[in-house]
Amino acid sequence: MEIGKQTDYVAPKPGESIADYRARIVERQAEAIEQRQRELAEQTSDANTPAARIRIWEKLHQLVMPRNPTHRVLKVIAAGTRLSVEEVRAEQRQRSMPPTRPEP
């Protein structure tokens, strides 16, 4: 859930006081912020492979890594994932390869 999106609107429950409604909204916003922080931490975690970190970055930013190896956003992806630009390009090359079939 992203703060400020139309989908974040939560109507007051029947019989809910204004104070309770406001507290519920604040709680949801805090949960959304915590979730975003967890996702950002996963995006840079050494426990994740470069491919996983880039997929997390793509999900968070709702963008797909460009195919152009000289695209300027590759530096942004590298910085956001704490990978080198060459690691990002390596994943880009890997994605451009046709899927391999297991040998019979």
C-alpha positions as CSV (number, residue, x, y, z in Angstrom):
1,M,0.0,0.0,0.0
2,E,1.5,3.3,-1.0
3,I,0.6,6.4,0.9
4,G,-1.3,9.1,-1.0
5,K,-2.8,6.7,-3.5
6,Q,-6.6,6.7,-4.1
7,T,-6.6,3.1,-3.1
8,D,-5.5,4.1,0.4
9,Y,-8.9,5.7,1.2
10,V,-10.5,3.9,4.1
11,A,-14.0,4.8,4.9
12,P,-15.0,5.2,8.6
13,K,-16.6,2.1,10.0
14,P,-20.2,2.4,11.1
15,G,-20.2,3.7,14.7
16,E,-16.5,4.5,14.7
17,S,-15.5,7.7,16.4
18,I,-13.5,10.3,14.5
19,A,-10.6,9.7,16.9
20,D,-10.7,6.0,16.3
21,Y,-10.9,6.5,12.5
22,R,-7.9,8.9,12.6
23,A,-6.0,6.4,14.7
24,R,-6.7,3.6,12.3
25,I,-5.6,5.8,9.3
26,V,-2.3,6.7,11.2
27,E,-1.8,3.0,12.0
28,R,-2.2,2.0,8.3
29,Q,0.1,4.7,7.2
30,A,2.8,3.5,9.7
31,E,2.3,0.0,8.5
32,A,2.8,1.1,4.9
33,I,6.0,3.0,5.8
34,E,7.4,0.0,7.6
35,Q,6.6,-2.3,4.7
36,R,8.3,0.1,2.3
37,Q,11.4,0.2,4.6
38,R,11.5,-3.6,4.6
39,E,11.3,-3.7,0.9
40,L,14.0,-1.1,0.5
41,A,16.2,-3.1,2.9
42,E,15.6,-6.3,0.8
43,Q,16.5,-4.3,-2.3
44,T,20.0,-3.7,-1.0
45,S,20.5,-6.9,1.1
46,D,23.6,-9.0,0.4
47,A,21.5,-12.0,1.2
48,N,19.7,-11.5,-2.1
49,T,21.2,-12.2,-5.5
50,P,21.7,-9.3,-7.9
51,A,18.8,-10.6,-10.0
52,A,16.5,-10.6,-6.9
53,R,17.6,-7.2,-5.9
54,I,16.9,-5.8,-9.3
55,R,13.4,-7.5,-9.4
56,I,12.7,-5.9,-6.0
57,W,13.8,-2.5,-7.4
58,E,11.6,-3.0,-10.4
59,K,8.6,-3.9,-8.3
60,L,9.1,-0.9,-5.9
61,H,9.5,1.6,-8.7
62,Q,7.0,-0.1,-11.0
63,L,9.6,0.0,-13.8
64,V,11.3,-2.7,-15.9
65,M,15.0,-2.5,-16.4
66,P,15.7,-1.2,-19.9
67,R,17.3,-3.4,-22.5
68,N,19.7,-0.7,-23.6
69,P,23.1,-1.4,-21.9
70,T,23.9,2.4,-22.0
71,H,20.6,3.6,-20.6
72,R,21.1,6.1,-17.8
73,V,18.7,4.4,-15.4
74,L,21.1,1.5,-15.0
75,K,23.2,3.8,-12.8
76,V,20.1,4.5,-10.8
77,I,19.3,0.8,-10.4
78,A,22.9,0.1,-9.4
79,A,22.8,2.8,-6.7
80,G,19.4,1.7,-5.5
81,T,20.4,-1.9,-5.2
82,R,24.0,-1.3,-4.1
83,L,25.3,-3.2,-7.1
84,S,27.9,-2.1,-9.6
85,V,26.7,-1.0,-13.0
86,E,28.5,-4.0,-14.4
87,E,26.5,-6.3,-12.2
88,V,23.3,-4.7,-13.4
89,R,24.5,-5.0,-17.0
90,A,25.3,-8.7,-16.3
91,E,21.7,-9.3,-15.2
92,Q,20.5,-7.4,-18.3
93,R,22.6,-9.7,-20.5
94,Q,21.3,-12.7,-18.7
95,R,17.7,-11.6,-19.3
96,S,18.3,-11.1,-23.0
97,M,19.4,-14.7,-23.4
98,P,16.9,-17.2,-24.6
99,P,15.7,-19.6,-21.9
100,T,17.7,-22.8,-21.7
101,R,16.0,-26.2,-22.0
102,P,17.0,-29.1,-19.9
103,E,18.8,-31.8,-21.9
104,P,16.9,-35.1,-22.2
